[in-house]
Amino acid sequence: MTLEQLRIFLAVAEHLHFTRAAEELYITQPAVSAAVQSLEQCYGVKLFHRIGRHIEITDAGILLQTEATDILDRVQLMERGLRELNDLQRGELKLGTSLTIGNYWLPAKISQFQEKYPNISIKCTLANTEEICDGTAAGLFDLGLIEAEVKPPLQKILEQEEIASDRLLIVVGKSHPWYDRQEITIDEINDTAWVMRESGSGTQQVFEQALQRWGINPTQLKIMLVLSSGEMVKAAIESSVRVAAISELMVQKEFQLGTLREVRVVNGDRFTPLNINRPFLKLTHSQRFQTRIAKVFGDILRQ
């Protein structure tokens, strides 16, 4: 049984006339007769009584008319839904994002998208970089957003695109001796206590890579606290003599209030500032179909 056979049958059932059904469907009358006969032969039933020059619908025909109408209505709804998905009139976008991006950079992008496409539902999961990579690889997210490198085992599975960037800053609170200083040298990094993000955090990964480039072994730092969010890190250093590496996006308010302050790191010659720049990466699964919703949202992320 095909959808075309059902459409032909319903036209005949409506008009109770093969020729008129053919005219409505712009096909030949023999094609209409053949479609009805095929249904009757396939299921061993009579759909119409042929009485003289007119026809009457049978009980089997009435049953098929009811069910076929329901089936074609559902098909029509499905087709409309698919068109609406493609036209961004409905649908859902599942995002997985690291904490810094999700809390400080992404909300403006989501607002921009929803102003244009208000009927699209966005579900956003915040987690550390490692969890977002794993979730994107497993198909939990249409797009993943992170600020660190993808683990080697997932690099063939996940496609990466840089969409923005920020800086990590060395930040202290008022109680720290460095608060009144503009800069420190690399050699002084080991002289203070540190607050770190947890293993798997993009911030932690990028900071450890920067330390290694500077010739410092991260395991030799005086690590006093390991915390699972940037907000916790900020709170921990605001009223203590500890230091942390924090995203520039996260500390603008605290800089204005004076509760936190950046301390630049320079080479021993004090002429070369050492910056910690990191990209924001958009992740997609290399083998999974990308919906038009995901593609359009990706365009907004690049703006």
C-alpha positions in Angstrom: 0.0 0.0 0.0 1.4 3.4 -1.0 0.5 6.9 -0.1 -0.4 7.6 -3.7 -2.9 4.6 -3.7 -4.5 6.1 -0.6 -4.8 9.5 -2.2 -6.4 8.0 -5.3 -8.8 5.8 -3.2 -9.9 8.9 -1.1 -10.6 10.9 -4.3 -12.8 8.0 -5.6 -14.5 7.7 -2.2 -15.3 11.4 -2.1 -16.7 11.6 -5.6 -18.0 8.1 -6.0 -16.8 8.4 -9.5 -13.6 7.2 -11.2 -13.5 9.8 -13.9 -14.1 12.7 -11.6 -11.4 11.4 -9.2 -9.0 11.2 -12.2 -9.8 14.7 -13.2 -9.1 16.0 -9.7 -5.8 14.2 -9.5 -4.8 15.1 -13.1 -4.2 11.4 -14.0 -6.0 9.0 -16.3 -9.1 7.1 -15.4 -7.4 3.7 -16.1 -4.7 4.7 -13.6 -7.4 5.4 -11.0 -9.1 2.0 -11.6 -5.8 0.2 -11.5 -4.9 1.7 -8.1 -8.2 0.7 -6.6 -8.1 -2.8 -8.1 -4.6 -3.2 -6.8 -5.7 -2.5 -3.2 -8.7 -4.8 -3.5 -6.6 -7.7 -4.9 -3.8 -7.2 -2.3 -6.1 -7.4 0.7 -8.9 -9.6 -0.7 -11.7 -7.1 -0.2 -14.1 -5.0 -2.2 -13.8 -1.3 -1.6 -16.7 -0.3 -4.0 -19.8 -1.9 -5.3 -20.0 -1.3 -9.0 -23.8 -1.0 -9.7 -24.5 -0.1 -13.3 -22.9 3.1 -14.1 -22.4 4.3 -10.5 -20.5 3.0 -7.5 -21.1 2.7 -3.8 -18.5 2.4 -1.0 -18.5 -0.9 0.9 -17.9 -1.4 4.7 -14.2 -2.2 3.9 -14.1 1.0 1.9 -15.6 3.0 4.8 -12.9 1.5 7.2 -10.1 2.3 4.7 -11.5 5.8 4.1 -11.4 6.6 7.9 -7.9 5.2 8.3 -6.5 6.6 5.1 -7.8 10.1 6.0 -6.0 9.9 9.3 -2.8 8.6 7.7 -2.6 11.3 5.1 -3.4 14.0 7.7 -0.4 12.7 9.8 1.8 12.7 6.7 0.7 16.3 5.9 1.6 17.4 9.5 4.9 15.6 9.3 5.8 17.3 6.0 4.8 20.7 7.4 7.0 20.0 10.5 10.0 19.1 8.3 9.5 22.3 6.3 9.2 24.3 9.5 12.4 22.8 10.8 14.2 23.7 7.6 12.7 27.2 7.7 13.7 27.6 11.4 10.1 28.0 12.5 10.4 25.3 15.1 12.9 22.9 16.5 15.5 22.4 19.2 19.2 23.1 19.6 21.2 21.2 22.2 24.3 23.0 23.3 27.1 21.8 25.6 29.4 24.6 26.8 32.3 25.0 29.3 31.5 27.2 32.3 33.3 30.4 31.3 31.9 30.5 27.8 28.4 29.5 29.0 28.3 32.1 31.8 29.9 35.1 30.3 30.2 34.9 26.5 27.4 32.7 25.2 24.2 34.4 26.7 24.5 37.4 24.3 24.7 35.0 21.3 21.7 33.0 22.4 19.7 36.2 22.8 20.7 37.3 19.3 19.6 34.0 17.9 16.3 33.9 19.7 15.4 37.5 18.6 15.5 36.1 15.0 14.1 32.7 15.7 11.9 32.8 18.8 10.2 29.4 18.2 13.5 27.5 18.4 14.1 25.9 21.9 17.7 26.0 23.2 18.8 23.5 25.8 22.2 24.4 27.2 24.3 22.2 29.5 27.2 23.7 31.4 30.1 21.4 32.4 33.9 21.4 32.2 35.8 21.1 28.9 36.4 17.4 29.2 32.7 16.6 29.8 31.6 18.7 26.9 34.1 17.0 24.5 32.8 13.6 25.7 29.2 14.6 25.4 29.6 16.0 21.9 31.4 12.8 20.8 28.5 10.8 22.2 25.9 12.8 20.4 24.4 14.5 23.5 25.0 18.0 22.0 24.5 19.4 18.5 27.3 21.8 19.2 30.0 21.9 21.9 31.8 25.0 23.0 35.1 24.8 24.9 38.2 26.9 25.6 40.9 24.3 25.5 42.3 21.5 23.4 40.4 18.3 22.5 41.9 15.1 23.9 43.8 13.2 21.2 41.4 10.2 21.2 38.6 12.5 20.2 40.4 14.7 17.6 39.3 12.4 14.7 35.7 12.4 15.9 35.2 16.1 16.7 35.7 18.9 14.2 37.0 22.1 15.7 36.6 25.7 14.7 37.9 28.7 16.5 35.1 31.2 16.9 36.5 33.7 19.5 39.2 34.0 22.1 39.9 35.5 25.5 42.9 35.9 27.9 43.7 34.3 31.2 44.9 36.8 33.8 46.9 36.4 36.9 44.6 37.9 39.6 45.0 38.8 43.2 42.8 40.3 46.0 43.5 43.2 48.2 45.1 41.1 50.9 47.8 39.8 48.7 51.2 41.5 48.7 51.1 41.6 44.9 47.9 43.8 44.9 49.9 47.0 44.8 52.3 45.8 42.1 51.9 46.2 38.4 53.9 43.1 37.5 55.9 40.1 38.7 58.6 38.0 37.1 58.4 34.4 36.2 60.7 33.5 39.1 58.1 34.9 41.6 55.3 32.5 40.5 56.6 29.8 42.9 56.6 32.2 45.8 52.9 32.3 46.5 49.9 30.1 47.2 47.6 29.3 44.3 43.9 28.4 43.8 43.3 26.1 40.8 40.5 24.8 38.7 39.8 21.1 38.7 41.4 18.6 36.3 39.4 18.6 33.1 38.8 22.3 33.2 39.8 24.2 30.1 41.1 27.1 32.2 43.3 24.7 34.1 44.6 23.0 30.9 45.5 26.3 29.2 47.2 27.7 32.4 49.3 24.6 32.9 50.4 24.7 29.2 51.4 28.4 29.7 53.4 27.5 32.8 55.2 24.8 30.9 56.1 27.3 28.1 57.6 29.5 30.8 59.7 26.7 32.1 57.6 26.1 35.2 56.5 22.7 36.4 52.8 23.1 37.4 53.1 20.4 40.1 55.7 22.4 41.9 53.3 25.3 42.6 52.0 25.8 46.1 48.4 24.7 45.3 46.2 25.4 48.4 42.7 24.9 46.8 41.2 23.1 43.8 37.7 24.3 42.9 35.1 23.4 40.3 34.0 26.8 39.1 35.5 30.2 38.3 33.0 31.9 40.6 34.3 29.8 43.5 37.9 30.7 42.5 37.1 34.4 42.6 35.5 34.2 46.0 38.5 32.3 47.3 41.1 34.9 46.3 39.1 38.1 47.1 39.8 37.9 50.8 43.0 35.7 50.9 46.7 35.9 50.0 46.2 33.3 47.2 46.5 33.8 43.5 44.6 32.4 40.5 44.5 32.4 36.7 41.0 33.7 35.7 39.4 34.5 32.4 39.3 38.2 31.6 35.6 37.9 30.9 34.9 36.9 34.5 36.6 39.7 36.5 35.5 43.0 34.8 33.1 43.8 37.6 35.6 43.0 40.3 38.3 45.2 38.6 35.9 48.1 38.6 35.1 47.6 42.2 38.8 47.2 43.1 38.3 43.9 44.9 40.5 42.1 42.4 43.4 43.2 40.3 45.5 41.8 37.5 49.2 41.3 37.9 51.2 41.1 34.7 53.9 38.4 34.3 57.1 39.5 32.6 60.4 37.9 31.6 63.4 38.4 33.8 64.4 41.4 31.6 61.0 43.0 32.5 60.5 44.1 28.9 58.4 41.2 27.6 54.9 40.7 29.0 53.8 37.1 29.0 50.2 36.7 27.9 48.0 33.7 28.2 45.7 33.7 25.1 43.2 30.9 24.5 40.7 30.2 21.7 37.1 29.5 22.0 36.4 26.4 20.0 33.1 25.2 18.4 32.9 21.4 18.3 30.8 19.3 16.0 30.7 15.5 15.4 32.4 14.7 12.1 30.0 12.0 11.2 26.7 13.3 12.5 24.3 15.3 10.4 24.2 19.0 11.2 20.8 20.6 11.2 20.1 24.0 9.6 19.4 25.2 13.2 23.0 24.3 14.3 24.5 25.8 11.1 22.7 29.1 11.6 23.6 29.3 15.2 27.2 28.6 14.3 27.1 31.6 11.9 26.0 33.8 14.8 28.8 32.5 17.0 31.3 33.6 14.4 30.0 37.2 14.2 
